[in-house]
Amino acid sequence: MEESRDLAIGLDLGGTKIHAALITRDGEILGEFTCQTSTNESDTSANIIYAVNRVLSETAVDRNRIKGIGVATAGVIDTERNIIKFANNLGLENFPIGAILEENFQLPVRLANDANAAAIGEWMWGAGKGKQNVIYITVSTGIGSGIISNGNLITGLKDSAGEFGHISIYHDGIVCECGNRGCLEKYASGTAINIRANELLKNGETSSLLSIVNNGAVVMNTDIATAAREGDPFSLRLLEEAGEHLGTGVISLIHLFNTEVIVFGGGVMNMSEFILPSIKKTVLKYGMENLVNEVEIKKSVLGIHAGVIGASSLFFLNETNKEASSMLQRTNI
């Protein structure tokens, strides 16, 4: 590795973990560290600082080579002031993450929504590399998306574009915390799959998972994945239904954005062998033929590293993609 090559720190702040990594402009991870997320603001600050310090100490590179710290975070953000305005699952409100990092590390900070950061990462170095129209969808505790159209990241008026989990697929459906009914997130997120599995089992569904509920425990996604791989019809049907719901939502994205590639990431995609075929089948069955036939639907290449790699890439866009200047203007970073 060339010692003169530029580096950046990527920081992925999620609902369950803080993931920090030192990354080259080619998307190579030189070192990384993960710790648990807290819902206490002071603990979150301390954990973030600790995670970055751990990466710096373990890689022992010349800090003059580091261009900055890119942050991918859940929640509502203000990219101009580098503030997390509100993140319910992190217990944060008006959290000055940019100021905290700049004060402690004397490095520039750039902030992005976690799905947008992952979309950039997959576009530059992952499943969407070489394409100019890429949509990244994360399916985890919730559902979100990052949309790149003709080489530009679409962020909307206040950096809130891409709330894919809150499109309604049933107008008289389950009430969502956002105030809407029938949101996709209430039917196909990891949380929704867990809730539905436990409700059905308590109401008499037959499954190899029934013993877990009968013993007073809660069925988790890992249990569903194991049962599905062992051929449990209940689990297979549950994941197929989740794929159908996701496919219904994806059709709208394809019709709206005429994209080339849709990339699925997030923890639920650990069960992608059961969910992706159902998504594809639904899209082909109900989508406009001349649009959906042109779309590749793939699993993330970067996986759990999509967030940190995408966050670090906020400092390398100008050097690695011809459309970077317009993207930077669109994302206000």
C-alpha positions in Angstrom: 0.0 0.0 0.0 1.2 3.5 -0.9 1.9 5.5 2.2 0.8 8.6 0.5 -2.6 7.3 -0.2 -5.5 9.3 1.4 -7.6 7.8 4.1 -10.9 8.6 5.8 -12.7 7.3 8.9 -16.2 5.9 8.4 -18.6 5.9 11.4 -21.9 4.0 11.2 -24.2 4.9 14.1 -27.1 2.5 14.2 -29.8 1.3 16.6 -27.7 -1.6 18.0 -24.1 -0.8 17.3 -21.5 1.8 16.6 -19.1 0.7 13.8 -15.9 2.7 13.0 -13.4 1.9 10.3 -10.3 3.4 8.7 -10.8 3.2 4.9 -8.7 4.0 1.8 -10.1 5.9 -1.2 -10.4 2.5 -2.9 -12.8 1.3 -0.3 -10.3 -1.0 1.5 -10.8 -1.3 5.2 -7.5 -1.0 7.1 -8.9 -1.5 10.6 -12.3 -1.4 12.3 -14.0 -1.6 15.7 -17.6 -2.2 16.8 -19.3 -1.5 20.1 -22.9 -1.3 21.4 -25.1 1.7 21.0 -26.5 3.4 24.0 -29.7 5.4 24.3 -28.0 7.8 26.7 -26.5 10.9 25.0 -23.4 11.1 27.1 -22.7 7.4 26.7 -23.2 7.7 23.0 -20.6 10.5 22.8 -18.2 8.5 24.9 -18.7 5.4 22.8 -18.2 7.2 19.5 -15.0 8.8 20.7 -13.8 5.5 22.1 -14.6 3.6 18.8 -12.7 6.1 16.7 -9.7 6.2 19.1 -9.6 2.4 19.0 -9.4 2.4 15.2 -6.7 5.1 15.2 -4.6 3.3 17.8 -4.8 -0.1 16.2 -4.0 1.1 12.7 -1.3 3.6 13.8 -1.2 5.5 10.5 0.0 9.1 10.0 -3.0 11.2 10.9 -2.1 13.8 8.3 -3.2 11.2 5.7 -6.8 11.2 7.1 -9.1 13.5 5.2 -11.9 13.5 7.7 -14.6 11.5 9.4 -17.8 10.6 7.5 -20.8 9.7 9.6 -23.7 7.5 8.6 -26.6 7.7 11.0 -30.2 6.7 11.5 -32.7 9.5 12.2 -33.5 13.0 11.0 -30.3 14.9 10.3 -29.1 18.4 9.3 -26.1 18.0 7.0 -25.3 21.7 7.0 -24.8 21.9 10.8 -23.8 18.2 11.2 -26.5 17.6 13.8 -28.7 14.6 14.4 -32.0 16.4 14.9 -33.9 13.4 16.1 -33.2 9.6 16.3 -35.7 7.8 18.4 -33.9 4.5 18.5 -30.7 6.2 19.6 -32.4 8.5 22.2 -30.9 11.5 20.5 -32.3 15.0 19.9 -30.3 17.9 18.5 -27.1 15.9 19.0 -24.1 17.9 17.7 -22.1 14.9 16.4 -20.0 17.0 14.1 -18.9 19.4 16.8 -18.1 16.4 19.1 -15.9 14.7 16.6 -14.2 17.9 15.3 -13.3 18.9 18.9 -11.8 15.5 19.8 -10.0 14.7 16.5 -9.4 18.0 14.8 -10.7 16.5 11.5 -13.5 17.7 9.1 -16.8 15.9 9.5 -19.5 15.0 6.9 -22.8 13.6 7.9 -25.3 11.5 5.9 -28.4 9.4 6.4 -27.4 5.8 6.9 -29.3 4.4 3.9 -27.9 7.2 1.7 -24.4 6.5 2.9 -24.8 2.7 2.1 -26.3 3.6 -1.3 -23.2 5.6 -2.1 -20.9 2.8 -0.9 -22.7 0.2 -3.0 -22.7 2.5 -6.0 -19.0 3.3 -5.8 -17.6 -0.1 -4.7 -20.4 -2.6 -4.4 -23.3 -4.2 -6.2 -24.1 -1.0 -8.1 -20.6 -0.2 -9.3 -20.5 1.0 -12.9 -24.1 2.0 -12.9 -25.6 5.5 -12.6 -29.1 4.6 -11.4 -29.0 2.6 -8.2 -31.4 2.2 -5.3 -30.2 0.7 -2.0 -32.8 -0.7 0.4 -32.0 -1.6 4.0 -34.3 -4.1 5.7 -33.5 -4.3 9.4 -35.3 -3.0 12.5 -36.9 -0.6 10.1 -36.8 -0.1 6.3 -35.1 2.8 4.5 -33.6 3.5 1.1 -31.0 5.6 -0.7 -31.7 6.6 -4.3 -29.1 7.5 -6.9 -30.6 8.8 -10.1 -28.4 9.6 -13.1 -25.4 9.8 -10.7 -27.1 12.1 -8.2 -28.1 11.2 -4.7 -31.7 12.3 -4.1 -32.1 13.8 -0.6 -35.1 16.0 -0.9 -35.8 19.4 0.8 -34.6 18.5 4.3 -32.5 15.3 3.7 -35.5 13.1 4.3 -36.0 11.5 0.9 -36.0 7.8 0.7 -38.4 6.9 3.5 -39.3 3.7 1.7 -40.5 2.0 4.9 -43.3 4.5 5.2 -45.0 4.1 1.9 -48.5 2.6 2.4 -49.2 -0.8 0.9 -52.5 -1.1 2.8 -54.5 2.1 3.3 -56.6 0.6 6.1 -53.7 -1.4 7.5 -51.7 -1.5 10.7 -51.3 1.9 12.4 -47.6 3.0 12.2 -45.7 5.2 14.7 -45.4 7.8 11.9 -49.2 8.3 12.0 -49.9 6.6 8.7 -51.6 3.2 8.2 -50.3 0.2 6.3 -46.7 1.3 6.1 -44.4 -1.3 4.5 -42.2 -1.2 7.6 -45.1 -2.7 9.6 -45.2 -5.7 7.3 -41.7 -6.5 6.1 -39.1 -5.2 8.5 -37.3 -7.5 10.9 -39.4 -6.1 13.7 -42.6 -6.8 11.7 -41.5 -10.4 10.8 -40.8 -11.1 14.5 -44.1 -9.7 15.7 -46.1 -11.6 13.1 -44.3 -14.9 13.8 -45.0 -14.7 17.5 -48.6 -13.7 17.1 -49.4 -16.5 14.6 -47.7 -19.1 16.8 -49.6 -18.0 19.9 -52.8 -18.3 17.9 -52.2 -21.9 17.0 -50.1 -22.0 13.9 -48.1 -25.3 13.6 -44.3 -24.9 13.3 -41.0 -26.3 14.6 -40.7 -22.9 16.3 -43.8 -23.5 18.5 -41.6 -25.0 21.3 -39.9 -21.6 21.7 -43.2 -19.8 22.3 -44.5 -22.6 24.6 -41.5 -22.2 26.8 -42.3 -18.6 27.3 -39.5 -17.2 25.0 -39.8 -15.0 22.0 -39.1 -16.2 18.4 -36.3 -14.1 16.8 -35.2 -13.7 13.2 -32.3 -16.0 13.7 -34.8 -18.7 14.8 -36.9 -18.1 11.8 -33.9 -18.3 9.5 -32.8 -21.6 11.1 -36.2 -23.1 10.8 -36.6 -22.0 7.2 -33.3 -23.7 6.3 -34.5 -26.8 7.9 -37.6 -26.7 5.7 -40.2 -25.5 8.2 -43.3 -24.6 6.1 -44.5 -21.8 8.5 -41.1 -20.0 8.4 -40.8 -20.4 4.6 -44.3 -18.9 4.2 -43.6 -16.1 6.6 -40.5 -15.0 4.6 -42.2 -15.4 1.3 -44.9 -13.1 2.4 -42.3 -10.5 3.6 -40.8 -10.7 0.1 -44.1 -10.1 -1.5 -44.7 -7.0 0.6 -41.2 -5.7 -0.3 -41.8 -6.5 -3.9 -45.0 -4.5 -3.9 -43.1 -1.5 -2.6 -40.2 -2.0 -5.0 -42.6 -1.9 -8.0 -43.4 1.7 -7.1 -39.7 2.6 -6.9 -39.0 1.1 -10.3 -42.0 2.9 -11.9 -40.9 6.2 -10.3 -37.2 6.1 -10.9 -36.6 3.7 -13.9 -33.6 2.4 -12.1 -30.9 -0.1 -13.2 -30.1 -1.8 -10.0 -31.9 -2.4 -6.7 -29.6 -3.5 -3.9 -30.9 -5.0 -0.7 -29.0 -4.9 2.6 -29.6 -4.9 6.3 -29.9 -7.7 8.8 -33.1 -9.3 7.3 -31.1 -10.0 4.2 -29.3 -12.7 6.1 -32.4 -14.6 5.0 -32.1 -13.4 1.4 -32.2 -16.9 -0.1 -35.9 -17.0 0.9 -36.9 -13.3 0.5 -35.2 -12.2 -2.7 -36.9 -14.8 -5.0 -40.2 -13.7 -3.6 -39.4 -10.0 -4.2 -38.3 -10.8 -7.8 -41.4 -12.9 -8.5 -43.7 -10.2 -7.2 -42.0 -7.5 -9.2 -42.1 -9.5 -12.5 -45.8 -10.4 -11.9 -47.2 -7.0 -11.2 -44.7 -4.4 -12.5 -44.7 -2.7 -15.9 -42.9 -5.2 -18.1 -40.8 -2.8 -20.1 -39.5 -1.2 -16.8 -39.1 -4.2 -14.4 -37.4 -6.4 -17.0 -34.4 -4.0 -17.1 -33.8 -4.0 -13.4 -31.2 -6.2 -11.5 -32.3 -7.0 -8.0 -29.3 -8.0 -5.9 -28.1 -8.6 -2.4 -25.6 -6.1 -1.0 -21.9 -6.8 -1.8 -20.6 -4.7 1.1 -22.9 -6.2 3.7 -22.4 -4.9 7.2 -19.6 -2.6 5.9 -21.9 -0.6 3.5 -22.5 2.1 6.1 -18.9 2.8 7.1 -17.5 2.5 3.6 -20.2 4.8 2.2 -19.6 7.3 5.1 -15.9 7.4 4.4 -16.6 7.8 0.7 -18.1 11.3 1.4 -14.5 12.5 1.3 -13.6 10.6 -1.9 -16.5 11.3 -4.3 -14.6 14.0 -6.3 -11.7 11.6 -7.0 -13.6 8.4 -7.9 -16.7 9.4 -9.8 -17.4 11.9 -12.6 -20.8 12.8 -11.2 -19.4 13.6 -7.8 -19.6 17.4 -8.0 -23.3 17.4 -8.7 -23.9 14.8 -5.9 -22.1 16.9 -3.4 -24.3 19.9 -4.3 -27.4 17.7 -4.0 -26.4 16.3 -0.6 -25.3 19.7 0.9 -22.1 18.2 2.3 
